[in-house]
């Protein structure tokens, strides 16, 4: 962890080591800052690492679970300055598509599909049809740091253990305990004392209780039957720089989520680094998988995650942008490892960094529309779920653009995230809720497309 004091507001910041030397913005005052390239060591007190406003310590839960927490202020990554023009044409990807997985759609209908003898159904109508076709649906999750996942598994377990065994109104004592547990699950780089109000805690707690998600079996070695994931995550770098390989832990016996190999889906497919490899993080994929498992909507499926914290639609995800190319490359790689598979849907979780550049904000609607159309040109008229940005500050304009895209294009659904968190990294409860809402929206779209 890097110790750094904002020169504009004087707030002490705690920044992850992998972001040393990078430009960004202070989460408190919005002033431009550059993380120190040299990582300062923190004093140890009785075996604990401490700092003034970023504190790492171990907390023993009542169940005997040891949770390591990093409580630090947020650090917003540098924003790109170039946006695509609003008249940018649709550019088809040059990455070859495996023929066994290719999908053909009719542009004049927007939803219905032509089925050739050497192609598979793009949108099977139900799990029974999927079983009959013996095909494995693949859901692609793409975006920036919240798609990558900064929610701690320890926070989820704390909330689970504090949930009462009834469906009635919470008592004052129960709500106080749940609020405390909620703050243990704060998103990475977020400060529970400043970034999470009681109102945000209550919104997430109430939504989680209403979701009906069964969290009883979730643990660090928990996996969801019939579900797998391959996660490709990158440390932030400028869109103009050649993209290096996705980070993974290749030493010893790493957790399955800390590699890029297709593995059983569970916690651990979120952000991580060598300093905190024992802490499991997750993104919306966990709530997505729990919901599908609980509803028995699909007996078998797989997911692909392509994400970089701080990435922008206007640069990294632009046509021929580094992550746009990786989106197709990694999806195609996944299709080739699962020959009896097809792309069943896209989950888009991005927008934060495009708010900082006026041209990127103005072009967001067109840029997202173009990305979805290109994705469908490549993989068929698949349903798309957009996680809508929070309606605060400059993000409101991004949220409005996402809303317009969902209302304009067929088979695109919007998942609400407003009010769940007041920090830019969603917390343990909020990520579960967003994933659950995403699963419900995806299944609804699949059913609607089937009926037509």
N, C-alpha and C positions, 0 to 999 in steps of 0.2 A: 504494500500500500504506500502511495506517495503522499507525504505531508506537503500541503501547499496553502498559502494564505492569499485570498483574492486581493489584488492590489487596489481594487475599486471600492469594495464594501468591507474588507477586513475579515470576512468570514473564513474560518479554517475549512479546508476541503480535504476529503479523502478520496484519492483517485487510484484505480487499479493500475498495477505496474505495467501492463501491456500498453497503456496509453501514454507512456512517458514520451515527452517531446511533441505531443500532438496539440494542435490548436483547438479551442473550444470556447464555450461560454459558461460563466458561473451560473449555477442553478438558482442563486439567490437574487443577484442584481442584473444578470444578463450581460455583464461586461465581458469583453474578449480577453481570454487568458491563454497561456501556453503551459501545459503541464511540464514540470522540470524533467529534463532528460536524465538527471542523476537521481536515483531512488534513495531516499534517506531512510535509515533504519529507525525503528521505533523503540523506545525504552521498554524493557520488560520489567514487570512488577509481579513478583510471586508467580512466575511462569505465564503471566498474561501479557499480551501486547496491548498497549494503550496509546491513545492520542486524544487531543482536546475535544474535537468534535467528530472524530471517526474512531470508534472503539471496537476492538475485536475481543470477544470474551466467550467463554463456554458457559452454558446454562444447563443445569441438570433439571430435566422435566420430572414431574411426579412419576412418570412411567419408567424412569431410569434412562431415558433417551438423552444423549448429550448433543446439544445443538450449538454449533459455532455461528456466531452472528457477527456481521460487519455492518456497523451503523455509521454511515457516512453521508455527506451531502452529495447531491447530484453534480454531474459534470456533463454538459451537453457537448457533443462532438462537433467538430468544425463542419460548416455547411458548404456545399458546393455552390458555385455562383452561376453556372450555366444551365439554362432550361431549354428544352426542345421548343421549336416554334409551334404555334398552335395549328399550323397546317401540315405538320409532319406526316408524311405518307406512311401507310402500313408497310413494314418491311418484313418479309418472311425470313425466318431463321435459316442460316446456311448449314446448321448442324443436321446431319442425316438422321432420319427417324427410322428405327427398326421396323421393317416391313410387317412383322408379326404383330406390331403394336399400333400401327398407323390407323387413324380414324378419318373417315370422310364425311363431311357435312354439306348440306345444301344451303348456300348463302341466301337463297330467296325465301327461305322459310324461317331462318333464325333459330329454330328448335329441332325440327324433324330431321332425321338423318337417312342418307342412302346407305345401304349395307351391301358391300361387295363380298364376294365369296371368300376372299383372302383377308378380310377385315373383321374386327370384332364389334359388338354393339358398344357404342359410346356411352349410352345411358341405360343400363339394364333397369327394368321397371321395379324390381323388388329383389330381396335377398334370395327368394326361391329361384328367380330367373338367373341370378348370379351363380347359384349352385348348379343350375341346369347347364349353364354355359361353361362351367368350370373355369371361370376367369377371376382374377384377383384385381379388385379395384384399387387404384392408387390415388391418394389425395396429396396434392402438392401444397405445402405451406411456405409462403415467401414473404419477405419483408425485412425490417430492421431489428433493433434490439429486443422489442417485445415479442416478435416472432421467434427470435433466438431464445428468449426466455431468461428472465432475471428473478424468478420467484423461487424462494428457498423451500425445499421439502420440509425442513424443520418447522417452518411456519404453518404449513398445511397440517402437520401432525399435531401442533399445538392447538390449532382451531378445532380439529376433529375431536381431540380429547376434552375440549371445553364445551362442545355442543351438548345440550341437554337431551335427555331421552324422551322428549315429548314434542308435539307440534303446536302447542299453545303459545300464548304471548310470553315473552321472556320476563323474568323477574329482574329487578334492579341489580341484584347480585349476579345473576347469570349474564346479563348484558355487560356488566363491568368486567367479568372474567373473560368474556369473548372479545371485548375491545382490547384487553391486554394481550390476549393470544394473537389477535389480528396484527398487532404492531410487531410481533415477533416475525411475521411473515412479510415485512416490508421489502419492496423491490430493491435490488442491488443499487447502491449509490444514493439511496434515499434515507432521510433522517426521520425516524418515527416520531420524534418530539415536535417536528416542524412541518412535515409533509403529509401527515395523516390526522385529520380531524375526527372527532366523534361521529360527525355526520357521514364522512366517507366510510368509517369503520362500520357504522350501522347499515349503510347501503349494501356493502359487500356481505356482511353477516346475514342480513335478511334475504338477499338474493341467493346466497348459498343454501340457506335453510329451505327456501322455496324451490330450489332446483331439484331437490330429492336425490342428489348424487350420493352414492354409497361409498364412503371413504374408509370403511372399517378395515379393509385389508391392505390399504396403501402403506408401503414401507420402502426402504432403499433398495430392496431386492424384489419388489412387486412388479409383475408384468401382467399385461392384458391378454387373455387367451385369443389367439387368432389374429393378433395385430403386431405389426413390426414397423420399424422406422430406420431410415438412414438420414443422418443429420450432417449437413455441410455448413459450417460456420466459419466466418473470417473475422480476424481482428480488423478494426477500422483502418482504412487507408484511402487516400484520395482517389477519385474516380479516374484521374489522368495517369495513375501509376499502374504498371503491370500487376495483375492480381496474383499473389502467391497462393500456395496450396491452403486448403482449409485446415484449421488447427485440429489436432487430435493428440491423444495420449498413447504413444506407442511403446512405452516402457513398462516392463513387468506385466502385471495382469490388470489392465485398466477396466474401469466400469464400462459396461457395454455402450452407454450413451456418450462416452468420451472418445469414441472412434467414429469413423465414417462408414463402418460396415453395417449392413442391414441387420438389425437386432430386434428382439422382442420389445414392444413398446411399454414404457413405464417412466418413472421419474429419472432424471439425469441427462436428458437430451437438451438441456439449456446451456447457458454460458458456464464456463469453468476456466480455471487456470491452474498452473502447477502449485501455486501457493495455497489454493483452496480446493484441491482435487477431491478432498474428502467430503465437501459440501455439495449436495445434489441440488441442481436448479432445474426448472422446467418452464415451458411456455404453454401456449393454449392446447398443444397436442395431448396433454394429460387429461384435461377436462373433456376434450373431444372424444378421446378413446374411452373414458369412463362412461360417457353418455351413450355411445354406440354399444358398449358392452351391456349396459343396464337395460337398454331398449331392445337388445337383440336385433338391431336393424341390419347388421351384417355379420356373417359368421367368420369371414376372413377378409382382411384388407391390409394395405401397407401405406406408409406415409413417407414423403421426402421433404426435408426441410432445407431451404436455401436462404441464408440470412446473414446480414452484417449490421452490427450496431452503427448508427450514424449514417447509414446509406440513404440516398435520395432518389426519388423517382426521376428527377430531371437530369441526373448524371449517371449514377451507378446502374440504374435500371432502364436507362434510355436505350433506344435501338442501338445495337453494337456496343452498349455499355458493358462493363466487366461482369456485373451480376446478371444482366439480361442473358449474356452468353452462357453463364454458369447455370442459369435456370433451366435452359434446354439441355445442356450437356449432362447435368446431374440427373435430370428427369429421364433422359434417354438411357443413361447408364443403369438407372434403377429398372427401367422397362426391360433392358437386356438381361439383367440378372434374374428377373421373374418373367420368363417367356410367356406364361399364360396370364398376362396382366394388361391393363389399359389404364389410361388417365381418366379418373372419374370426376375430378373436381379440383378447383383452385381456391385456396384460402389466402387472401391478401391482407397483411397486417403491417402497414407502413404509412408514413405521412408526416412524422414529427419534424424531420429536418427540412422538408420543403417549405415550411412556414417562414423560414428565415430569409428567403430570397423572393422578392416581389414577382419576378418573372416566373420563377418556379411555382409559386402559389397560383398565379394567373393561369398557368398552363397545366395545372394538375389534372383538371377534368379531362382535357384532351389527351394528356399523356397516359392516364389510367385507362381511358377508353381504348386507346391504341394498343396498349399492352394486352388488354383482355381480348381484343379482336385478333391480335397476332397469336396469342396462346391458343385461341379456338381454331385459327387457321391451321395450326400445327397439330392439335390433338382432338379436334372435333368440338361440337357445340356443348361443351361441358358446363355445368353450373359453377358459378363463382360466388363466394361469400367474402364480403369486405367487412373487416372490423373497423367501424367508424371511429375516427379520432374524437378525443374529448372536445367539447365545445367551450374552450377557454382561450382567450387571447387570439393569437394568430392561427391557432389550430382550428378555430371555428370556420375559417375560410376553407381549410382542407376538408373538414367535416361536411361542409355544404357541397363541395365539389364531389365528394364520394357519394353523397345523397343523390345528386343529379345523375351520376353515372348509373347508380342502382335503379333509378326511375326511368332511365333512357334505354338501357340495354335489356334484352330478354334474359330471364333466368339468372339474374344477379340479385343477391339479397344483402341487406345491411344488418350488421350485428352491433347493437348499442353497447358502448363502453362508458358513456358519460356518467359521472357521479360515483364511479366505483373506486377511484383513486385520485389523489391530488398531486402525486409525483409522476413524472413521466415514465417511470418503470412500474408496471403493475405489480401488485402484491400477490401473495400466495392464493388468497381467496378470489381476487379479481381474475387471475389467469384461469382458474378453474371455471368460473362463471362464463368468461368469454369463450373458452373452449366448448363448454356445454351449449351455449347459445349458437355457436358455430355449427356444432353437430346437428342441432335441431333444424337450423336453417338449411343445411346441406341436404338432409333427408327430405325436408319439405320440398325443396327444389327438384330433387330426384323424382319424387312422387308426382309433382305437377308436370314435369316433362314426360313422364310415363303416360299420364292420362291423355296427353295430346297425341 
